[in-house]
């Protein structure tokens, strides 16, 4: 989360002229009694009670306005957030945003909604996650936001891309690729190279999922050496080079890259990625015909723990089903595993996973038909 303290000028822009409404909000935000607040301002207790009783119908004298300005300027960041929230509730929805953009307290609510969206997305509750994000993406145009607002807008847009990717909406004007490109442009404008590189990685994933395996492998290879990324992200890029090569049938080339990524994830203590890498390596061994080793690696991936999200459950079950279907003795067991994975994917709207499962089934059916004619 970004740490940000509002300046006195920004706070004053939200206040305008002091009335009894603003004075009451300031007293409550500073957590003072009427008597203490009056003593701090150097006015009579009756003056404070009159302000609060008359509300917007009273205007403190010009010299008292200046005293209130000073008292507001002494609030800490938490006090300012309380003041903004109290003022917004007192005035209602007609309160104007600072310079057309968010008020101070809205930044905090926006940040909290991003965190809620991340949690919802981790459980594949795409509807809730999207609701948390879209309420902010449509509220202000980017040109009305300061740097903090642009950062939150970019994070929101990138997360919206993740939701679209997991739903299988990859290309087009309202797609994962478009959201990632828009977020990347904003982070580039803000001068945050690590976020830019992370969006480059996300765009490479879309390239792979869209079927351009050679292009994705080349981009992953570049990013695996990109110092803008963290160690973990570079290792993920290396793993995904192997994944893209494996999908092209280059199993023997892919396996050493995946094994190296596994060692790297162990070194940086990334348990979930370590398990996922074993799953990917299992599929490479399946492609190479090493079914015993593939089954062993799937077992390692299943025992690794880590994420219990529906998405990861579906991916792991799909990999196990794929391995089981490669052995005639376990075809029926493999189909049952895929049926269960497909049911979970359908429940959570995982369109891309459903297409993957359907493709595996079709390949099995084609293989069975070919065997009948041999």
C-alpha positions as CSV (number, residue, x, y, z in Angstrom):
1,X,0.0,0.0,0.0
2,X,1.3,3.5,-0.8
3,X,1.8,5.7,2.3
4,X,0.5,9.2,1.6
5,X,0.0,12.3,3.8
6,X,-2.3,15.0,2.6
7,X,-0.9,18.6,2.5
8,X,-2.8,21.4,4.3
9,X,-3.5,22.9,0.9
10,X,-5.3,19.8,-0.4
11,X,-7.4,19.5,2.8
12,X,-8.3,23.2,2.7
13,X,-9.4,22.8,-0.9
14,X,-12.1,20.4,0.3
15,X,-13.3,22.7,3.0
16,X,-13.7,26.1,1.3
17,X,-15.3,28.4,3.9
18,X,-15.9,27.3,7.4
19,X,-19.4,26.8,8.7
20,X,-20.8,25.0,11.7
21,X,-20.8,21.8,9.7
22,X,-17.1,21.9,9.1
23,X,-16.3,23.0,12.6
24,X,-18.3,20.1,14.1
25,X,-16.5,17.7,11.8
26,X,-13.1,19.1,12.8
27,X,-13.9,18.8,16.6
28,X,-15.0,15.2,16.2
29,X,-12.0,14.3,13.9
30,X,-9.7,15.8,16.6
31,X,-11.5,13.7,19.2
32,X,-12.1,16.6,21.6
33,X,-15.0,17.5,23.8
34,X,-16.8,20.8,23.2
35,X,-15.0,22.3,26.2
36,X,-11.5,21.2,25.1
37,X,-12.1,22.3,21.5
38,X,-13.3,25.7,22.6
39,X,-10.3,26.1,24.9
40,X,-7.9,25.1,22.1
41,X,-9.5,27.7,19.7
42,X,-9.7,30.4,22.4
43,X,-13.5,30.9,22.0
44,X,-16.4,30.4,24.4
45,X,-18.1,27.1,24.8
46,X,-21.4,28.7,23.8
47,X,-19.8,29.7,20.5
48,X,-19.0,26.1,19.7
49,X,-22.5,24.9,20.7
50,X,-24.0,27.6,18.5
51,X,-21.9,26.6,15.5
52,X,-23.0,23.0,15.8
53,X,-26.6,23.8,16.5
54,X,-26.9,26.1,13.5
55,X,-24.8,24.0,11.2
56,X,-24.4,25.4,7.7
57,X,-26.5,28.4,8.8
58,X,-23.6,30.0,10.7
59,X,-20.3,31.5,9.6
60,X,-17.5,32.0,12.1
61,X,-15.8,35.4,12.0
62,X,-12.9,35.9,9.6
63,X,-10.4,35.8,12.5
64,X,-11.9,32.6,13.8
65,X,-11.8,31.2,10.2
66,X,-8.1,31.5,10.3
67,X,-7.9,29.8,13.7
68,X,-9.9,26.9,12.4
69,X,-7.5,26.7,9.4
70,X,-4.6,26.4,11.8
71,X,-6.4,23.7,13.9
72,X,-7.1,21.7,10.7
73,X,-3.5,22.0,9.6
74,X,-2.4,20.4,12.9
75,X,-4.3,17.2,12.3
76,X,-2.3,14.1,11.5
77,X,-3.0,11.9,8.5
78,X,-5.5,9.7,10.4
79,X,-7.3,12.8,11.7
80,X,-7.6,14.2,8.2
81,X,-9.1,10.9,7.0
82,X,-11.6,11.1,9.9
83,X,-12.4,14.7,9.0
84,X,-13.0,14.0,5.4
85,X,-15.3,11.1,6.2
86,X,-17.3,13.1,8.7
87,X,-17.5,16.0,6.4
88,X,-18.7,13.8,3.5
89,X,-21.4,12.3,5.7
90,X,-22.5,15.7,7.0
91,X,-22.7,17.4,3.6
92,X,-24.0,14.3,1.7
93,X,-23.1,13.4,-1.9
94,X,-23.0,17.0,-3.0
95,X,-19.4,17.4,-1.6
96,X,-17.1,18.3,-4.5
97,X,-14.0,16.2,-4.9
98,X,-10.6,18.0,-4.7
99,X,-9.8,19.3,-8.2
100,X,-12.4,16.9,-9.7
101,X,-10.6,13.9,-8.4
102,X,-10.9,11.7,-5.2
103,X,-11.1,13.1,-1.7
104,X,-8.6,12.0,0.8
105,X,-10.7,9.3,2.4
106,X,-11.7,7.9,-1.0
107,X,-8.1,7.0,-1.7
108,X,-8.2,4.7,1.4
109,X,-11.5,3.2,0.4
110,X,-10.2,2.6,-3.1
111,X,-7.1,0.8,-1.7
112,X,-9.3,-1.3,0.5
113,X,-11.5,-2.3,-2.4
114,X,-8.4,-3.3,-4.4
115,X,-7.4,-5.6,-1.5
116,X,-11.0,-7.0,-1.4
117,X,-10.8,-7.6,-5.2
118,X,-7.6,-9.5,-4.9
119,X,-9.1,-11.7,-2.2
120,X,-12.2,-12.4,-4.2
121,X,-10.2,-13.1,-7.3
122,X,-8.1,-15.7,-5.4
123,X,-11.3,-17.6,-4.7
124,X,-12.5,-17.1,-8.3
125,X,-15.4,-15.0,-7.2
126,X,-15.1,-13.0,-10.5
127,X,-18.4,-11.1,-10.1
128,X,-17.5,-9.7,-6.6
129,X,-13.9,-8.9,-7.7
130,X,-15.2,-7.1,-10.8
131,X,-17.7,-5.1,-8.8
132,X,-15.0,-3.9,-6.4
133,X,-12.9,-2.7,-9.3
134,X,-15.4,-1.2,-11.7
135,X,-16.9,1.1,-9.1
136,X,-13.5,3.0,-9.3
137,X,-12.6,2.5,-12.9
138,X,-15.6,4.5,-14.0
139,X,-15.7,7.2,-11.4
140,X,-12.9,9.5,-12.6
141,X,-11.1,9.9,-15.9
142,X,-7.3,9.4,-15.5
143,X,-6.6,13.1,-16.4
144,X,-8.4,14.2,-13.2
145,X,-6.2,12.1,-10.9
146,X,-2.9,13.0,-9.2
147,X,-0.1,10.5,-9.0
148,X,-1.6,8.5,-6.2
149,X,-4.9,8.3,-8.0
150,X,-3.1,7.2,-11.2
151,X,-1.3,4.5,-9.3
152,X,-4.6,3.1,-7.9
153,X,-6.2,3.4,-11.3
154,X,-3.4,1.5,-13.0
155,X,-3.5,-1.3,-10.3
156,X,-7.3,-1.5,-10.8
157,X,-6.9,-1.8,-14.5
158,X,-4.2,-4.5,-14.2
159,X,-6.3,-6.5,-11.8
160,X,-9.3,-6.2,-14.2
161,X,-6.9,-7.7,-16.9
162,X,-6.2,-10.7,-14.5
163,X,-10.0,-11.3,-14.2
164,X,-10.5,-11.2,-17.9
165,X,-7.5,-13.5,-18.5
166,X,-8.8,-16.1,-16.0
167,X,-12.2,-15.9,-17.7
168,X,-10.5,-16.5,-21.1
169,X,-11.3,-13.1,-22.6
170,X,-7.9,-12.6,-24.1
171,X,-8.1,-10.3,-27.2
172,X,-10.2,-7.4,-28.3
173,X,-11.1,-3.9,-27.1
174,X,-12.5,-5.2,-23.8
175,X,-10.0,-7.9,-23.0
176,X,-7.1,-8.9,-20.8
177,X,-4.6,-7.7,-23.5
178,X,-6.3,-4.2,-23.6
179,X,-6.4,-3.8,-19.8
180,X,-2.8,-4.9,-19.4
181,X,-1.7,-2.5,-22.2
182,X,-3.6,0.4,-20.6
183,X,-2.2,-0.3,-17.1
184,X,1.3,-0.6,-18.5
185,X,1.0,2.8,-20.1
186,X,0.0,4.4,-16.8
187,X,2.8,2.8,-14.9
188,X,5.3,3.9,-17.5
189,X,3.9,7.4,-17.2
190,X,4.4,7.2,-13.4
191,X,8.0,5.9,-13.8
192,X,7.5,2.6,-12.0
193,X,9.7,0.1,-14.0
194,X,9.0,-3.0,-12.0
195,X,5.2,-2.6,-12.6
196,X,5.9,-2.0,-16.3
197,X,7.9,-5.2,-16.5
198,X,5.2,-7.2,-14.6
199,X,2.7,-6.0,-17.2
200,X,5.1,-7.1,-19.9
201,X,5.1,-10.6,-18.3
202,X,1.2,-10.6,-18.1
203,X,1.1,-9.6,-21.8
204,X,3.4,-12.5,-22.6
205,X,1.0,-14.9,-20.8
206,X,-1.8,-13.6,-23.0
207,X,0.4,-14.2,-26.1
208,X,0.9,-17.9,-25.0
209,X,-2.8,-18.4,-24.1
210,X,-3.7,-17.0,-27.5
211,X,-1.6,-19.7,-29.3
212,X,1.5,-17.8,-30.3
213,X,3.9,-20.2,-28.5
214,X,7.1,-19.1,-30.3
215,X,6.4,-15.5,-29.6
216,X,5.6,-16.2,-26.0
217,X,8.7,-18.3,-25.5
218,X,10.9,-15.5,-26.9
219,X,9.3,-12.9,-24.7
220,X,9.6,-15.0,-21.6
221,X,13.2,-15.6,-22.3
222,X,13.9,-11.9,-22.4
223,X,12.0,-11.3,-19.2
224,X,13.8,-14.1,-17.4
225,X,16.9,-11.9,-17.6
226,X,15.1,-8.6,-16.9
227,X,16.5,-6.9,-13.8
228,X,13.4,-4.8,-13.4
229,X,11.6,-8.0,-12.2
230,X,12.0,-9.7,-8.8
231,X,13.8,-13.0,-8.5
232,X,10.5,-14.8,-8.3
233,X,9.1,-13.1,-11.4
234,X,12.3,-13.9,-13.4
235,X,12.0,-17.6,-12.3
236,X,8.4,-17.7,-13.3
237,X,9.4,-16.3,-16.7
238,X,12.0,-19.1,-17.0
239,X,9.4,-21.7,-16.1
240,X,7.0,-20.4,-18.7
241,X,9.7,-20.5,-21.4
242,X,9.7,-24.2,-20.7
243,X,5.9,-24.4,-20.8
244,X,5.7,-22.7,-24.2
245,X,8.5,-25.0,-25.5
246,X,6.7,-28.1,-24.1
247,X,3.5,-27.1,-25.9
248,X,5.4,-27.0,-29.1
249,X,6.6,-30.6,-28.6
250,X,10.1,-29.6,-27.5
251,X,10.0,-31.6,-24.3
252,X,13.7,-32.4,-23.9
253,X,14.5,-28.7,-24.4
254,X,11.8,-27.6,-21.9
255,X,12.6,-30.0,-19.0
256,X,16.1,-28.6,-18.0
257,X,14.6,-25.1,-17.9
258,X,11.7,-26.2,-15.7
259,X,14.1,-28.2,-13.4
260,X,16.3,-25.1,-13.0
261,X,13.2,-23.0,-12.1
262,X,12.3,-25.6,-9.4
263,X,15.7,-25.2,-7.8
264,X,15.3,-21.4,-8.0
265,X,11.9,-21.5,-6.3
266,X,13.3,-23.6,-3.6
267,X,16.2,-21.2,-3.0
268,X,13.8,-18.2,-2.6
269,X,11.3,-20.2,-0.6
270,X,8.4,-19.9,-3.0
271,X,6.5,-23.1,-2.1
272,X,3.4,-22.5,-4.3
273,X,5.5,-21.8,-7.4
274,X,7.7,-24.8,-6.5
275,X,4.6,-27.0,-6.6
276,X,3.3,-25.5,-9.8
277,X,6.7,-26.0,-11.5
278,X,6.6,-29.7,-10.6
279,X,3.1,-29.9,-12.3
280,X,4.5,-28.3,-15.4
281,X,7.5,-30.6,-15.4
282,X,5.2,-33.6,-15.1
283,X,3.4,-32.6,-18.3
284,X,6.7,-32.3,-20.1
285,X,7.6,-35.8,-19.0
286,X,4.2,-37.0,-20.1
287,X,4.8,-35.5,-23.5
288,X,8.1,-37.3,-23.7
289,X,6.5,-40.6,-22.8
290,X,7.9,-40.9,-19.3
291,X,4.6,-41.7,-17.6
292,X,6.1,-43.1,-14.4
293,X,8.1,-39.9,-13.8
294,X,5.1,-37.8,-14.8
295,X,2.9,-39.5,-12.2
296,X,5.6,-39.1,-9.5
297,X,5.9,-35.3,-10.2
298,X,2.2,-34.8,-10.1
299,X,2.2,-36.5,-6.7
300,X,5.0,-34.0,-5.6
301,X,2.9,-31.1,-6.9
302,X,-0.2,-32.3,-5.0
303,X,1.8,-32.7,-1.8
304,X,3.4,-29.3,-2.0
305,X,0.4,-27.5,-0.5
306,X,0.3,-23.8,-1.2
307,X,-2.8,-22.4,-2.8
308,X,-6.1,-24.1,-2.4
309,X,-7.9,-21.8,-4.8
310,X,-10.4,-23.4,-7.3
311,X,-8.2,-22.2,-10.2
312,X,-5.1,-24.1,-8.9
313,X,-7.3,-27.1,-8.0
314,X,-8.6,-27.2,-11.6
315,X,-5.1,-26.8,-13.1
316,X,-3.6,-29.6,-11.0
317,X,-6.6,-32.0,-11.6
318,X,-6.3,-31.2,-15.4
319,X,-2.6,-32.1,-15.3
320,X,-3.3,-35.4,-13.4
321,X,-6.1,-36.3,-15.8
322,X,-3.9,-35.6,-18.8
323,X,-1.2,-38.0,-17.4
324,X,-3.8,-40.7,-16.6
325,X,-5.3,-40.5,-20.0
326,X,-1.9,-41.2,-21.5
327,X,-2.0,-44.8,-20.2
328,X,-4.6,-47.1,-21.6
329,X,-5.0,-48.8,-18.2
330,X,-6.0,-45.5,-16.5
331,X,-8.1,-43.8,-19.2
332,X,-11.4,-44.2,-17.4
333,X,-9.8,-42.8,-14.2
334,X,-8.4,-39.9,-16.2
335,X,-11.8,-39.1,-17.7
336,X,-13.4,-39.1,-14.3
337,X,-10.7,-36.6,-13.0
338,X,-11.3,-34.4,-16.0
339,X,-15.1,-34.5,-15.5
340,X,-14.6,-33.2,-11.9
341,X,-12.2,-30.5,-13.0
342,X,-14.6,-29.4,-15.7
343,X,-17.5,-29.2,-13.3
344,X,-15.4,-26.9,-11.0
345,X,-14.2,-24.8,-13.9
346,X,-17.8,-24.4,-15.1
347,X,-19.0,-23.4,-11.6
348,X,-16.4,-20.6,-11.4
349,X,-16.6,-19.4,-15.1
350,X,-13.1,-20.5,-16.0
351,X,-13.6,-20.5,-19.8
352,X,-10.0,-21.0,-20.7
353,X,-9.6,-24.1,-18.4
354,X,-12.8,-25.5,-19.9
355,X,-11.4,-25.2,-23.4
356,X,-8.2,-26.8,-22.3
357,X,-10.1,-29.8,-20.8
358,X,-12.2,-30.1,-23.9
359,X,-9.1,-30.2,-26.1
360,X,-7.6,-33.0,-24.0
361,X,-10.7,-35.0,-24.3
362,X,-10.9,-34.5,-28.1
363,X,-7.3,-35.7,-28.4
364,X,-8.1,-38.9,-26.5
365,X,-11.2,-39.5,-28.7
366,X,-9.1,-39.0,-31.8
367,X,-6.4,-41.3,-30.5
368,X,-9.0,-44.0,-29.7
369,X,-10.5,-43.8,-33.2
370,X,-7.1,-44.0,-34.8
371,X,-6.4,-47.1,-32.7
372,X,-9.5,-48.9,-34.1
373,X,-8.3,-48.5,-37.6
374,X,-4.8,-49.8,-37.0
